[in-house]
Amino acid sequence: MTYAITMSNIHKSFGTKKVINNVSISIEYGEMIGFLGPSGAGKTTTIKLLTGQMKQEMGTATILGRDTTTLNNESYKQIGIVSDNSGIYENLNAYDNLLLFARILATDKKAIPTLLERVGLKDDMKKRVKNFSRGMKQRLVLARAMLHNPKILFLDEPTSGLDPTTALEIHKLMLEMKQGGTTFFMTTHNMVEAAKLCDRIVLFNEGQIVESGTMDELSQRHNDDKRVKILLKSGETLELAINQASSHKLAELMSNESIVNIHSQEPTLEQIFLKLTGRELQ
């Protein structure tokens, strides 16, 4: 089987500090992966290694079947990158920023107005970027990374600083691209975003993968205290353990038609991460 991205026994240090410690992962074409971890966990360094901006001391990594240490211009035409330091030209307006990259990447410029509209910049396309807010610049960087319909899109905290409405529109755009076959590698602190969008979630801490799986797999694997929350017609809320002792109470409530709804109480990503590492994601 061929993979969009592979990492095998990757190590990276800055001086005496080990930033990436023996990381291995394979990501399928069309998969959306969420790397979750606190600041300083090594998420951004991982992206830089995979996109050829840095080189590892040990191990091998590939992207689109090519060793990441040998990426060339043709490789980058198939990759999109969104990060805090993604370069945009402050003295150009939003439209001309995208037009410049459309020419570099040999992409049809007809897509520019539609894309700017999707990221909420249609009315600002002729404004100079130096007058943009941080959130507006982030949206422009997203538009630029998506302009050439890359096969792989790396997103480093893609909706950080964006208002909820714009973030939702970005999510829709990402899911449309995924349906078209784009592979996503996303780092985020946003647990709701990761659970909503990602096919697989990787919990990352101190340069190591501590757990990975789908949201359902992680929830079930770490659901040590199995309970349900019950809302009654009286407005009262009960929590019951899922065991034989509670079954009689539940049967009684159901026979009396006292129940409005029942929800299982799976652990959140934050709780799972805290359990595994002893620290919070935020």
C-alpha distance (Angstrom), angle and dihedral (degrees) to the residues before:
residue distance angle dihedral
M1 . . .
T2 3.80 . .
Y3 3.80 121.3 .
A4 3.78 133.9 -153.7
I5 3.82 90.9 -137.5
T6 3.79 133.1 13.4
M7 3.78 133.2 179.8
S8 3.79 120.7 -174.5
N9 3.81 121.5 -172.1
I10 3.81 93.5 -31.5
H11 3.80 118.7 -173.7
K12 3.80 127.4 -177.5
S13 3.81 129.9 171.9
F14 3.78 136.3 -179.1
G15 3.78 104.4 -150.5
T16 3.78 106.7 -50.6
K17 3.81 93.9 -19.5
K18 3.80 115.3 100.5
V19 3.81 105.7 -143.4
I20 3.83 100.4 170.7
N21 3.78 115.1 29.8
N22 3.81 118.8 -166.9
V23 3.82 97.8 -43.9
S24 3.80 120.4 179.7
I25 3.80 127.1 175.9
S26 3.80 140.2 144.9
I27 3.80 122.1 -150.2
E28 3.79 122.5 -162.9
Y29 3.80 125.5 -134.6
G30 3.80 110.2 -89.2
E31 3.80 93.4 17.7
M32 3.80 122.3 132.0
I33 3.79 111.7 -144.5
G34 3.79 124.4 -169.6
F35 3.81 118.3 -155.3
L36 3.81 107.3 -159.9
G37 3.76 124.1 -172.0
P38 3.79 142.9 120.5
S39 3.80 123.5 -86.0
G40 3.78 110.5 -70.6
A41 3.81 94.2 26.0
G42 3.82 92.1 119.5
K43 3.80 100.6 -103.3
T44 3.82 97.1 129.0
T45 3.81 91.3 43.9
T46 3.80 88.3 54.4
I47 3.81 90.3 55.6
K48 3.82 91.2 48.1
L49 3.80 90.8 52.3
L50 3.80 93.0 48.2
T51 3.81 92.8 48.5
G52 3.80 95.1 47.6
Q53 3.80 96.0 -110.4
M54 3.81 89.3 119.4
K55 3.79 135.1 21.1
Q56 3.77 126.0 -132.4
E57 3.83 123.6 -128.7
M58 3.79 93.3 -136.6
G59 3.77 138.1 13.6
T60 3.78 134.1 32.6
A61 3.80 133.8 -92.6
T62 3.78 131.8 -173.0
I63 3.78 135.1 -168.2
L64 3.81 121.3 -166.5
G65 3.80 86.5 -8.5
R66 3.81 94.8 -56.3
D67 3.81 126.9 112.2
T68 3.80 107.5 -106.1
T69 3.81 91.7 -132.6
T70 3.83 90.4 63.1
L71 3.82 102.1 46.5
N72 3.82 114.1 144.2
N73 3.81 138.5 -175.8
E74 3.79 92.2 -77.4
S75 3.80 89.4 53.5
Y76 3.80 92.4 52.5
K77 3.79 91.4 52.0
Q78 3.81 86.0 67.7
I79 3.81 96.3 45.7
G80 3.80 131.5 73.2
I81 3.81 123.4 -163.3
V82 3.81 128.9 -166.5
S83 3.79 118.5 -175.1
D84 3.79 139.6 136.5
N85 3.79 91.3 -92.3
S86 3.81 97.4 44.3
G87 3.79 102.9 138.8
I88 3.79 120.6 -113.3
Y89 3.78 126.8 166.4
E90 3.80 110.2 -109.8
N91 3.81 96.0 -162.9
L92 3.80 94.2 53.3
N93 3.77 124.6 76.0
A94 3.80 121.4 -113.8
Y95 3.80 95.0 -98.5
D96 3.80 93.9 49.5
N97 3.79 91.2 48.1
L98 3.79 89.7 59.1
L99 3.79 92.5 40.0
L100 3.80 90.1 56.8
F101 3.79 92.4 52.4
A102 3.80 91.7 43.3
R103 3.80 88.2 59.1
I104 3.81 93.1 45.8
L105 3.80 91.8 49.5
A106 3.82 94.9 38.9
T107 3.82 91.0 -121.2
D108 3.80 127.2 152.9
K109 3.82 109.5 -97.5
K110 3.81 91.4 -150.3
A111 3.81 89.2 84.9
I112 3.83 93.4 60.9
P113 3.85 100.9 85.3
T114 3.80 92.7 46.0
L115 3.78 92.6 48.3
L116 3.80 92.6 48.4
E117 3.78 88.8 51.2
R118 3.80 91.1 51.8
V119 3.81 92.0 54.5
G120 3.81 92.5 45.5
L121 3.80 98.7 -105.6
K122 3.81 102.1 107.7
D123 3.82 93.3 110.4
D124 3.82 91.6 45.9
M125 3.79 100.7 45.8
K126 3.82 93.1 111.2
K127 3.81 95.2 46.5
R128 3.79 120.8 102.9
V129 3.77 111.8 -104.9
K130 3.81 92.7 -131.4
N131 3.82 86.6 71.6
F132 3.81 93.2 52.9
S133 3.78 124.2 107.6
R134 3.80 119.7 -120.0
G135 3.79 91.0 -99.3
M136 3.82 92.4 50.5
K137 3.80 90.8 50.7
Q138 3.80 89.9 50.3
R139 3.80 90.3 53.1
L140 3.80 90.8 50.0
V141 3.80 90.8 51.0
L142 3.81 88.7 51.8
A143 3.79 91.2 50.4
R144 3.80 91.2 49.0
A145 3.81 92.5 50.5
M146 3.81 91.3 50.0
L147 3.80 96.0 43.4
H148 3.81 97.1 94.1
N149 3.83 96.3 40.0
P150 3.82 93.8 -117.2
K151 3.77 121.5 -149.9
I152 3.80 89.1 -133.5
L153 3.80 126.0 28.9
F154 3.80 121.6 -166.1
L155 3.79 113.0 -158.5
D156 3.80 120.0 -171.6
E157 3.83 106.5 -166.1
P158 3.85 90.6 -31.6
T159 3.81 99.7 -175.1
S160 3.79 99.1 34.9
G161 3.80 108.6 136.5
L162 3.80 94.7 10.4
D163 3.80 123.3 125.7
P164 3.84 115.4 -111.8
T165 3.83 94.4 -106.7
T166 3.81 94.0 53.4
A167 3.81 91.4 42.4
L168 3.82 89.3 54.6
E169 3.81 90.7 51.3
I170 3.82 89.6 50.2
H171 3.80 89.6 51.2
K172 3.80 90.4 53.1
L173 3.79 91.0 50.2
M174 3.81 91.3 49.3
L175 3.81 92.1 51.0
E176 3.81 90.9 49.2
M177 3.80 89.9 52.5
K178 3.79 90.6 47.3
Q179 3.80 90.1 53.4
G180 3.79 86.2 53.4
G181 3.80 90.2 56.5
T182 3.82 103.7 -94.5
T183 3.81 115.5 149.1
F184 3.83 115.1 -137.8
F185 3.79 128.8 -153.6
M186 3.79 106.8 -175.4
T187 3.79 131.5 178.3
T188 3.77 116.5 -162.4
H189 3.80 145.9 155.4
N190 3.80 88.1 -151.8
M191 3.79 106.6 102.6
V192 3.81 94.2 -176.9
E193 3.80 90.3 52.3
A194 3.81 92.0 49.8
A195 3.79 94.3 47.1
K196 3.80 91.5 48.0
L197 3.80 99.5 46.2
C198 3.79 111.5 24.0
D199 3.79 128.0 90.5
R200 3.79 88.9 -159.7
I201 3.79 132.5 17.8
V202 3.80 123.7 -150.1
L203 3.79 117.8 -162.5
F204 3.79 108.4 -148.4
N205 3.79 127.3 -168.4
E206 3.81 132.6 167.0
G207 3.79 92.4 -12.1
Q208 3.78 96.1 -50.0
I209 3.80 137.7 99.9
V210 3.80 105.6 -119.4
E211 3.82 97.7 176.6
S212 3.80 141.2 -8.4
G213 3.78 140.2 -177.4
T214 3.78 143.2 99.1
M215 3.80 117.5 -49.9
D216 3.81 90.2 -105.1
E217 3.81 92.3 48.9
L218 3.80 92.7 50.3
S219 3.80 92.6 46.3
Q220 3.78 93.8 50.0
R221 3.80 94.8 41.6
H222 3.80 92.3 54.8
N223 3.78 100.2 33.4
D224 3.80 94.8 116.2
D225 3.81 95.9 154.1
K226 3.80 103.5 49.7
R227 3.81 109.1 -161.2
V228 3.79 141.2 149.5
K229 3.80 128.7 -143.4
I230 3.80 115.1 -140.4
L231 3.80 125.5 -162.4
L232 3.80 112.2 -155.2
K233 3.80 128.1 -154.6
S234 3.79 87.8 -113.4
G235 3.80 89.0 64.0
E236 3.79 92.0 -109.7
T237 3.81 119.1 133.2
L238 3.81 122.2 -145.2
E239 3.78 130.8 -170.6
L240 3.79 116.9 -154.3
A241 3.77 131.0 -177.3
I242 3.79 114.5 -121.6
N243 3.78 99.1 -113.8
Q244 3.78 141.8 105.3
A245 3.79 93.0 -89.9
S246 3.82 91.1 61.2
S247 3.79 95.1 45.1
H248 3.82 93.3 81.1
K249 3.80 92.4 52.0
L250 3.80 91.0 47.5
A251 3.81 91.7 48.5
E252 3.80 89.9 50.9
L253 3.81 92.8 51.1
M254 3.80 91.2 48.3
S255 3.79 94.0 48.0
N256 3.82 89.4 52.2
E257 3.82 90.4 48.1
S258 3.80 88.1 -127.1
I259 3.82 97.2 138.4
V260 3.81 125.0 97.9
N261 3.81 96.1 177.2
I262 3.80 143.9 -22.4
H263 3.80 125.8 -142.8
S264 3.77 128.1 -173.6
Q265 3.81 114.7 -128.9
E266 3.82 106.7 -132.7
P267 3.81 118.4 172.1
T268 3.80 118.7 -98.6
L269 3.80 123.4 -122.1
E270 3.79 87.9 -105.4
Q271 3.80 91.4 55.5
I272 3.81 92.4 46.2
F273 3.79 92.2 49.6
L274 3.81 91.6 47.7
K275 3.79 90.5 50.0
L276 3.81 92.9 51.0
T277 3.81 100.1 40.6
G278 3.79 107.8 18.4
R279 3.82 90.4 -124.5
E280 3.79 137.2 90.3
L281 3.78 126.1 -106.6
Q282 3.80 94.3 -131.1
